[in-house]
Amino acid sequence: MRVMVMVKASESSEAGKMPDEKLLTDMGNFNEKLVEAGIMKAGEGLKPTSQGVRVHFHGTERTVTDGPFAETKELIAGYWIWEVRSMSEAIDWVRRCPNPMMEDSDIEIRPIFELEDFGDEMTPELREQEATIQQKLQCDGEAELRRLIHQWSTALEARDYDGLVANYTEDSVLYGGIPPYKTVGPQNIRKLWEGCLPHFPEFKSVHHDLTFEVGDDVAFVHGLHQFQTEVADHPAGQSWMRVTICFRKKEGQWKVLHEHVSLPFNPMTNEAWKIKDPAMLDEPSYGAESCV
Protein backbone atom coordinates (compact mmCIF):
# COMPACT_ATOMS: atom_id res chain seq x y z
CA MET A 1 0.00 0.00 0.00
CA ARG A 2 1.06 3.57 -0.63
CA VAL A 3 0.82 6.26 2.01
CA MET A 4 1.45 9.98 2.20
CA VAL A 5 3.38 10.90 5.32
CA MET A 6 2.81 14.57 6.12
CA VAL A 7 4.94 16.71 8.43
CA LYS A 8 2.60 19.25 9.99
CA ALA A 9 3.73 22.86 10.09
CA SER A 10 4.84 24.57 13.29
CA GLU A 11 5.47 28.14 14.39
CA SER A 12 9.14 27.85 13.45
CA SER A 13 8.49 26.40 9.99
CA GLU A 14 5.84 29.04 9.24
CA ALA A 15 8.29 31.70 10.42
CA GLY A 16 10.78 30.41 7.85
CA LYS A 17 13.38 29.32 10.41
CA MET A 18 15.83 26.95 8.75
CA PRO A 19 16.90 23.66 10.42
CA ASP A 20 20.38 23.43 11.91
CA GLU A 21 23.15 21.14 10.64
CA LYS A 22 22.34 18.36 13.14
CA LEU A 23 18.70 18.15 12.09
CA LEU A 24 19.63 18.20 8.40
CA THR A 25 22.12 15.39 9.06
CA ASP A 26 19.62 13.32 11.07
CA MET A 27 16.90 13.72 8.45
CA GLY A 28 19.35 12.94 5.65
CA ASN A 29 20.39 9.71 7.39
CA PHE A 30 16.73 8.78 7.91
CA ASN A 31 15.90 9.43 4.25
CA GLU A 32 18.90 7.32 3.21
CA LYS A 33 17.54 4.38 5.22
CA LEU A 34 14.13 4.81 3.59
CA VAL A 35 15.70 4.75 0.12
CA GLU A 36 17.89 1.73 0.94
CA ALA A 37 14.78 -0.11 2.13
CA GLY A 38 13.00 0.73 -1.15
CA ILE A 39 10.14 2.40 0.73
CA MET A 40 10.56 6.07 -0.19
CA LYS A 41 9.03 7.06 -3.54
CA ALA A 42 9.23 10.83 -3.10
CA GLY A 43 9.72 13.41 -0.42
CA GLU A 44 10.22 17.14 -0.12
CA GLY A 45 10.12 19.98 2.37
CA LEU A 46 7.78 22.90 1.71
CA LYS A 47 8.48 26.58 2.12
CA PRO A 48 6.20 28.49 4.54
CA THR A 49 2.71 29.47 3.39
CA SER A 50 3.81 33.12 3.27
CA GLN A 51 5.31 32.12 -0.09
CA GLY A 52 2.26 30.15 -1.22
CA VAL A 53 -1.24 30.81 -2.51
CA ARG A 54 -4.66 29.15 -2.36
CA VAL A 55 -7.09 28.87 -5.24
CA HIS A 56 -10.76 28.76 -4.24
CA PHE A 57 -13.24 27.04 -6.61
CA HIS A 58 -16.84 28.25 -6.83
CA GLY A 59 -18.58 26.93 -9.92
CA THR A 60 -16.63 28.34 -12.84
CA GLU A 61 -15.05 31.08 -10.74
CA ARG A 62 -11.48 30.87 -9.35
CA THR A 63 -10.29 33.12 -6.54
CA VAL A 64 -6.59 33.31 -5.60
CA THR A 65 -5.58 34.18 -2.03
CA ASP A 66 -2.00 34.90 -1.04
CA GLY A 67 -0.48 33.35 2.10
CA PRO A 68 0.37 33.22 4.90
CA PHE A 69 -2.51 31.20 6.30
CA ALA A 70 -3.54 31.28 9.94
CA GLU A 71 -4.34 27.68 10.88
CA THR A 72 -0.72 26.61 11.47
CA LYS A 73 -1.46 23.15 12.93
CA GLU A 74 -3.50 22.22 9.85
CA LEU A 75 -0.79 23.18 7.38
CA ILE A 76 1.86 20.90 5.86
CA ALA A 77 5.58 21.66 6.02
CA GLY A 78 6.81 18.58 4.16
CA TYR A 79 5.83 15.15 2.93
CA TRP A 80 6.95 11.72 1.81
CA ILE A 81 5.31 9.14 -0.43
CA TRP A 82 6.08 5.64 0.87
CA GLU A 83 5.22 2.15 -0.33
CA VAL A 84 4.75 -0.14 2.66
CA ARG A 85 3.08 -3.45 3.37
CA SER A 86 0.76 -2.08 6.05
CA MET A 87 -0.13 0.96 8.12
CA SER A 88 1.73 -0.72 10.97
CA GLU A 89 4.97 -0.70 8.95
CA ALA A 90 4.47 2.99 8.14
CA ILE A 91 3.97 3.76 11.83
CA ASP A 92 7.15 1.85 12.70
CA TRP A 93 9.13 3.98 10.25
CA VAL A 94 7.62 7.25 11.51
CA ARG A 95 8.56 6.29 15.07
CA ARG A 96 12.19 6.12 13.88
CA CYS A 97 12.04 9.57 12.33
CA PRO A 98 13.94 12.41 14.04
CA ASN A 99 11.72 15.22 15.31
CA PRO A 100 11.48 17.31 12.11
CA MET A 101 10.84 20.57 13.98
CA MET A 102 12.57 22.72 16.59
CA GLU A 103 9.54 22.31 18.88
CA ASP A 104 6.94 19.58 19.46
CA SER A 105 5.55 18.42 16.13
CA ASP A 106 3.14 16.02 14.47
CA ILE A 107 3.40 13.68 11.48
CA GLU A 108 0.21 12.41 9.84
CA ILE A 109 -0.04 9.21 7.76
CA ARG A 110 -2.79 8.85 5.14
CA PRO A 111 -3.36 5.92 2.75
CA ILE A 112 -3.37 6.80 -0.95
CA PHE A 113 -6.27 5.67 -3.13
CA GLU A 114 -5.51 2.76 -5.47
CA LEU A 115 -7.40 1.93 -8.68
CA GLU A 116 -9.37 -0.88 -7.04
CA ASP A 117 -10.80 1.57 -4.52
CA PHE A 118 -12.88 3.21 -7.27
CA GLY A 119 -14.76 0.05 -8.25
CA ASP A 120 -16.72 -0.06 -11.54
CA GLU A 121 -16.47 3.70 -11.98
CA MET A 122 -12.87 3.15 -13.06
CA THR A 123 -13.66 1.89 -16.57
CA PRO A 124 -11.20 -0.12 -18.69
CA GLU A 125 -10.49 3.03 -20.71
CA LEU A 126 -9.68 5.00 -17.55
CA ARG A 127 -7.50 2.16 -16.27
CA GLU A 128 -5.57 2.12 -19.54
CA GLN A 129 -5.09 5.88 -19.33
CA GLU A 130 -3.83 5.58 -15.74
CA ALA A 131 -1.47 2.74 -16.69
CA THR A 132 0.03 4.93 -19.44
CA ILE A 133 0.54 7.78 -16.99
CA GLN A 134 2.18 5.51 -14.42
CA GLN A 135 4.45 3.97 -17.05
CA LYS A 136 5.72 7.43 -17.91
CA LEU A 137 6.30 8.21 -14.24
CA GLN A 138 8.02 4.95 -13.35
CA CYS A 139 10.98 5.06 -15.71
CA ASP A 140 13.33 3.87 -12.98
CA GLY A 141 12.65 0.50 -11.30
CA GLU A 142 15.44 0.83 -8.73
CA ALA A 143 13.10 1.80 -5.88
CA GLU A 144 10.92 -1.25 -6.53
CA LEU A 145 13.96 -3.55 -6.48
CA ARG A 146 15.19 -1.98 -3.26
CA ARG A 147 11.77 -2.61 -1.73
CA LEU A 148 11.89 -6.29 -2.76
CA ILE A 149 15.40 -6.67 -1.30
CA HIS A 150 14.25 -5.03 1.94
CA GLN A 151 11.26 -7.42 2.10
CA TRP A 152 13.64 -10.35 1.60
CA SER A 153 15.90 -9.13 4.43
CA THR A 154 12.90 -8.71 6.72
CA ALA A 155 11.77 -12.26 5.92
CA LEU A 156 15.30 -13.57 6.51
CA GLU A 157 15.53 -11.99 9.96
CA ALA A 158 12.05 -13.32 10.85
CA ARG A 159 12.87 -16.79 9.49
CA ASP A 160 9.80 -16.41 7.28
CA TYR A 161 10.52 -19.15 4.74
CA ASP A 162 7.54 -18.38 2.50
CA GLY A 163 8.50 -14.71 2.48
CA LEU A 164 12.06 -15.55 1.46
CA VAL A 165 10.92 -17.09 -1.84
CA ALA A 166 7.76 -15.04 -2.44
CA ASN A 167 9.37 -13.14 -5.33
CA TYR A 168 11.23 -15.95 -7.10
CA THR A 169 10.38 -17.36 -10.54
CA GLU A 170 9.45 -21.03 -10.76
CA ASP A 171 12.74 -21.75 -12.56
CA SER A 172 14.90 -19.55 -10.34
CA VAL A 173 18.45 -20.74 -9.63
CA LEU A 174 20.44 -20.06 -6.47
CA TYR A 175 24.22 -20.45 -6.50
CA GLY A 176 24.39 -20.24 -2.73
CA GLY A 177 27.08 -19.59 -0.19
CA ILE A 178 26.17 -22.88 1.51
CA PRO A 179 25.97 -26.38 -0.07
CA PRO A 180 24.79 -27.54 -2.49
CA TYR A 181 26.45 -25.29 -5.03
CA LYS A 182 23.18 -24.99 -7.03
CA THR A 183 19.52 -25.05 -5.97
CA VAL A 184 16.67 -24.79 -8.49
CA GLY A 185 13.12 -23.61 -7.83
CA PRO A 186 11.60 -21.65 -4.92
CA GLN A 187 10.48 -24.72 -2.99
CA ASN A 188 13.96 -26.22 -2.98
CA ILE A 189 15.46 -22.85 -2.03
CA ARG A 190 12.92 -22.71 0.79
CA LYS A 191 14.04 -26.13 2.03
CA LEU A 192 17.65 -24.97 1.95
CA TRP A 193 16.84 -22.10 4.32
CA GLU A 194 14.71 -24.38 6.51
CA GLY A 195 17.73 -26.62 6.97
CA CYS A 196 20.17 -23.95 8.15
CA LEU A 197 18.36 -20.90 9.58
CA PRO A 198 17.09 -22.64 12.76
CA HIS A 199 20.74 -23.03 13.80
CA PHE A 200 21.58 -19.32 13.38
CA PRO A 201 21.73 -16.97 16.38
CA GLU A 202 19.76 -13.71 16.26
CA PHE A 203 21.06 -11.49 13.45
CA LYS A 204 20.45 -8.49 11.25
CA SER A 205 20.45 -8.88 7.46
CA VAL A 206 22.61 -6.05 6.11
CA HIS A 207 23.41 -5.12 2.52
CA HIS A 208 26.25 -2.82 1.51
CA ASP A 209 27.15 -0.91 -1.64
CA LEU A 210 24.33 -2.27 -3.79
CA THR A 211 24.61 -1.27 -7.46
CA PHE A 212 21.58 -1.42 -9.77
CA GLU A 213 21.35 -1.83 -13.54
CA VAL A 214 17.69 -1.76 -14.56
CA GLY A 215 16.34 -2.44 -18.05
CA ASP A 216 12.82 -2.86 -19.37
CA ASP A 217 12.50 -6.56 -18.54
CA VAL A 218 15.80 -7.57 -16.88
CA ALA A 219 17.72 -6.01 -13.99
CA PHE A 220 20.97 -6.82 -12.18
CA VAL A 221 21.97 -5.95 -8.64
CA HIS A 222 25.36 -6.63 -7.08
CA GLY A 223 26.97 -5.77 -3.76
CA LEU A 224 27.73 -7.30 -0.37
CA HIS A 225 25.63 -8.96 2.33
CA GLN A 226 26.38 -9.90 5.93
CA PHE A 227 24.66 -11.68 8.79
CA GLN A 228 25.40 -9.26 11.63
CA THR A 229 25.00 -11.63 14.56
CA GLU A 230 24.38 -10.72 18.20
CA VAL A 231 27.01 -13.33 19.07
CA ALA A 232 30.13 -11.40 18.08
CA ASP A 233 32.35 -14.36 17.22
CA HIS A 234 29.72 -16.57 15.54
CA PRO A 235 31.03 -18.05 12.25
CA ALA A 236 27.98 -16.84 10.28
CA GLY A 237 28.91 -13.22 10.88
CA GLN A 238 32.68 -13.37 10.28
CA SER A 239 32.64 -12.17 6.69
CA TRP A 240 30.73 -10.15 4.14
CA MET A 241 29.56 -12.16 1.12
CA ARG A 242 29.44 -11.13 -2.51
CA VAL A 243 25.88 -11.11 -3.89
CA THR A 244 24.60 -10.84 -7.45
CA ILE A 245 20.86 -10.95 -8.19
CA CYS A 246 19.25 -11.13 -11.63
CA PHE A 247 15.60 -10.02 -11.83
CA ARG A 248 13.17 -10.61 -14.67
CA LYS A 249 9.90 -8.71 -15.05
CA LYS A 250 6.95 -11.08 -15.51
CA GLU A 251 3.42 -9.71 -15.92
CA GLY A 252 4.58 -6.35 -14.66
CA GLN A 253 6.25 -7.71 -11.51
CA TRP A 254 9.98 -8.07 -10.83
CA LYS A 255 10.96 -11.64 -9.90
CA VAL A 256 14.31 -13.19 -8.93
CA LEU A 257 15.57 -15.38 -11.77
CA HIS A 258 19.12 -16.03 -10.55
CA GLU A 259 20.99 -15.34 -7.33
CA HIS A 260 24.70 -15.87 -6.71
CA VAL A 261 26.34 -15.72 -3.27
CA SER A 262 30.04 -16.36 -2.78
CA LEU A 263 33.29 -15.71 -0.95
CA PRO A 264 36.65 -15.33 -2.68
CA PHE A 265 39.25 -17.99 -1.90
CA ASN A 266 43.02 -18.29 -1.78
CA PRO A 267 43.92 -20.73 -4.57
CA MET A 268 47.28 -21.49 -2.90
CA THR A 269 45.65 -22.80 0.29
CA ASN A 270 42.11 -23.57 -0.96
CA GLU A 271 40.72 -21.57 1.96
CA ALA A 272 37.98 -18.91 1.90
CA TRP A 273 39.28 -15.35 1.87
CA LYS A 274 37.09 -13.51 4.36
CA ILE A 275 35.88 -10.00 3.58
CA LYS A 276 36.35 -8.32 6.95
CA ASP A 277 36.16 -4.73 5.75
CA PRO A 278 34.34 -3.85 2.49
CA ALA A 279 36.59 -0.80 2.11
CA MET A 280 39.74 -2.98 1.99
CA LEU A 281 40.54 -4.72 -1.30
CA ASP A 282 43.22 -6.88 0.29
CA GLU A 283 44.59 -10.06 -1.29
CA PRO A 284 46.86 -12.94 -0.33
CA SER A 285 50.51 -13.27 -1.31
CA TYR A 286 51.08 -15.58 -4.26
CA GLY A 287 54.82 -15.86 -3.76
CA ALA A 288 56.76 -19.12 -3.63
CA GLU A 289 56.25 -19.43 0.13
CA SER A 290 52.48 -19.62 -0.47
CA CYS A 291 52.88 -22.82 -2.46
CA VAL A 292 54.79 -24.69 0.20
C-alpha positions in Angstrom: 0.0 0.0 0.0 1.1 3.6 -0.6 0.8 6.3 2.0 1.4 10.0 2.2 3.4 10.9 5.3 2.8 14.6 6.1 4.9 16.7 8.4 2.6 19.3 10.0 3.7 22.9 10.1 4.8 24.6 13.3 5.5 28.1 14.4 9.1 27.9 13.5 8.5 26.4 10.0 5.8 29.0 9.2 8.3 31.7 10.4 10.8 30.4 7.8 13.4 29.3 10.4 15.8 26.9 8.7 16.9 23.7 10.4 20.4 23.4 11.9 23.1 21.1 10.6 22.3 18.4 13.1 18.7 18.2 12.1 19.6 18.2 8.4 22.1 15.4 9.1 19.6 13.3 11.1 16.9 13.7 8.4 19.4 12.9 5.6 20.4 9.7 7.4 16.7 8.8 7.9 15.9 9.4 4.2 18.9 7.3 3.2 17.5 4.4 5.2 14.1 4.8 3.6 15.7 4.8 0.1 17.9 1.7 0.9 14.8 -0.1 2.1 13.0 0.7 -1.2 10.1 2.4 0.7 10.6 6.1 -0.2 9.0 7.1 -3.5 9.2 10.8 -3.1 9.7 13.4 -0.4 10.2 17.1 -0.1 10.1 20.0 2.4 7.8 22.9 1.7 8.5 26.6 2.1 6.2 28.5 4.5 2.7 29.5 3.4 3.8 33.1 3.3 5.3 32.1 -0.1 2.3 30.1 -1.2 -1.2 30.8 -2.5 -4.7 29.2 -2.4 -7.1 28.9 -5.2 -10.8 28.8 -4.2 -13.2 27.0 -6.6 -16.8 28.3 -6.8 -18.6 26.9 -9.9 -16.6 28.3 -12.8 -15.0 31.1 -10.7 -11.5 30.9 -9.3 -10.3 33.1 -6.5 -6.6 33.3 -5.6 -5.6 34.2 -2.0 -2.0 34.9 -1.0 -0.5 33.4 2.1 0.4 33.2 4.9 -2.5 31.2 6.3 -3.5 31.3 9.9 -4.3 27.7 10.9 -0.7 26.6 11.5 -1.5 23.2 12.9 -3.5 22.2 9.9 -0.8 23.2 7.4 1.9 20.9 5.9 5.6 21.7 6.0 6.8 18.6 4.2 5.8 15.1 2.9 6.9 11.7 1.8 5.3 9.1 -0.4 6.1 5.6 0.9 5.2 2.1 -0.3 4.8 -0.1 2.7 3.1 -3.5 3.4 0.8 -2.1 6.1 -0.1 1.0 8.1 1.7 -0.7 11.0 5.0 -0.7 9.0 4.5 3.0 8.1 4.0 3.8 11.8 7.1 1.9 12.7 9.1 4.0 10.2 7.6 7.2 11.5 8.6 6.3 15.1 12.2 6.1 13.9 12.0 9.6 12.3 13.9 12.4 14.0 11.7 15.2 15.3 11.5 17.3 12.1 10.8 20.6 14.0 12.6 22.7 16.6 9.5 22.3 18.9 6.9 19.6 19.5 5.6 18.4 16.1 3.1 16.0 14.5 3.4 13.7 11.5 0.2 12.4 9.8 0.0 9.2 7.8 -2.8 8.9 5.1 -3.4 5.9 2.8 -3.4 6.8 -0.9 -6.3 5.7 -3.1 -5.5 2.8 -5.5 -7.4 1.9 -8.7 -9.4 -0.9 -7.0 -10.8 1.6 -4.5 -12.9 3.2 -7.3 -14.8 0.0 -8.3 -16.7 -0.1 -11.5 -16.5 3.7 -12.0 -12.9 3.2 -13.1 -13.7 1.9 -16.6 -11.2 -0.1 -18.7 -10.5 3.0 -20.7 -9.7 5.0 -17.6 -7.5 2.2 -16.3 -5.6 2.1 -19.5 -5.1 5.9 -19.3 -3.8 5.6 -15.7 -1.5 2.7 -16.7 0.0 4.9 -19.4 0.5 7.8 -17.0 2.2 5.5 -14.4 4.4 4.0 -17.1 5.7 7.4 -17.9 6.3 8.2 -14.2 8.0 5.0 -13.3 11.0 5.1 -15.7 13.3 3.9 -13.0 12.7 0.5 -11.3 15.4 0.8 -8.7 13.1 1.8 -5.9 10.9 -1.2 -6.5 14.0 -3.6 -6.5 15.2 -2.0 -3.3 11.8 -2.6 -1.7 11.9 -6.3 -2.8 15.4 -6.7 -1.3 14.3 -5.0 1.9 11.3 -7.4 2.1 13.6 -10.3 1.6 15.9 -9.1 4.4 12.9 -8.7 6.7 11.8 -12.3 5.9 15.3 -13.6 6.5 15.5 -12.0 10.0 12.1 -13.3 10.9 12.9 -16.8 9.5 9.8 -16.4 7.3 10.5 -19.2 4.7 7.5 -18.4 2.5 8.5 -14.7 2.5 12.1 -15.6 1.5 10.9 -17.1 -1.8 7.8 -15.0 -2.4 9.4 -13.1 -5.3 11.2 -15.9 -7.1 10.4 -17.4 -10.5 9.5 -21.0 -10.8 12.7 -21.8 -12.6 14.9 -19.6 -10.3 18.5 -20.7 -9.6 20.4 -20.1 -6.5 24.2 -20.4 -6.5 24.4 -20.2 -2.7 27.1 -19.6 -0.2 26.2 -22.9 1.5 26.0 -26.4 -0.1 24.8 -27.5 -2.5 26.4 -25.3 -5.0 23.2 -25.0 -7.0 19.5 -25.0 -6.0 16.7 -24.8 -8.5 13.1 -23.6 -7.8 11.6 -21.7 -4.9 10.5 -24.7 -3.0 14.0 -26.2 -3.0 15.5 -22.8 -2.0 12.9 -22.7 0.8 14.0 -26.1 2.0 17.7 -25.0 1.9 16.8 -22.1 4.3 14.7 -24.4 6.5 17.7 -26.6 7.0 20.2 -24.0 8.2 18.4 -20.9 9.6 17.1 -22.6 12.8 20.7 -23.0 13.8 21.6 -19.3 13.4 21.7 -17.0 16.4 19.8 -13.7 16.3 21.1 -11.5 13.4 20.5 -8.5 11.2 20.5 -8.9 7.5 22.6 -6.0 6.1 23.4 -5.1 2.5 26.3 -2.8 1.5 27.2 -0.9 -1.6 24.3 -2.3 -3.8 24.6 -1.3 -7.5 21.6 -1.4 -9.8 21.4 -1.8 -13.5 17.7 -1.8 -14.6 16.3 -2.4 -18.1 12.8 -2.9 -19.4 12.5 -6.6 -18.5 15.8 -7.6 -16.9 17.7 -6.0 -14.0 21.0 -6.8 -12.2 22.0 -6.0 -8.6 25.4 -6.6 -7.1 27.0 -5.8 -3.8 27.7 -7.3 -0.4 25.6 -9.0 2.3 26.4 -9.9 5.9 24.7 -11.7 8.8 25.4 -9.3 11.6 25.0 -11.6 14.6 24.4 -10.7 18.2 27.0 -13.3 19.1 30.1 -11.4 18.1 32.3 -14.4 17.2 29.7 -16.6 15.5 31.0 -18.0 12.2 28.0 -16.8 10.3 28.9 -13.2 10.9 32.7 -13.4 10.3 32.6 -12.2 6.7 30.7 -10.1 4.1 29.6 -12.2 1.1 29.4 -11.1 -2.5 25.9 -11.1 -3.9 24.6 -10.8 -7.5 20.9 -10.9 -8.2 19.3 -11.1 -11.6 15.6 -10.0 -11.8 13.2 -10.6 -14.7 9.9 -8.7 -15.1 7.0 -11.1 -15.5 3.4 -9.7 -15.9 4.6 -6.3 -14.7 6.3 -7.7 -11.5 10.0 -8.1 -10.8 11.0 -11.6 -9.9 14.3 -13.2 -8.9 15.6 -15.4 -11.8 19.1 -16.0 -10.6 21.0 -15.3 -7.3 24.7 -15.9 -6.7 26.3 -15.7 -3.3 30.0 -16.4 -2.8 33.3 -15.7 -0.9 36.7 -15.3 -2.7 39.3 -18.0 -1.9 43.0 -18.3 -1.8 43.9 -20.7 -4.6 47.3 -21.5 -2.9 45.6 -22.8 0.3 42.1 -23.6 -1.0 40.7 -21.6 2.0 38.0 -18.9 1.9 39.3 -15.4 1.9 37.1 -13.5 4.4 35.9 -10.0 3.6 36.3 -8.3 6.9 36.2 -4.7 5.8 34.3 -3.9 2.5 36.6 -0.8 2.1 39.7 -3.0 2.0 40.5 -4.7 -1.3 43.2 -6.9 0.3 44.6 -10.1 -1.3 46.9 -12.9 -0.3 50.5 -13.3 -1.3 51.1 -15.6 -4.3 54.8 -15.9 -3.8 56.8 -19.1 -3.6 56.2 -19.4 0.1 52.5 -19.6 -0.5 52.9 -22.8 -2.5 54.8 -24.7 0.2 
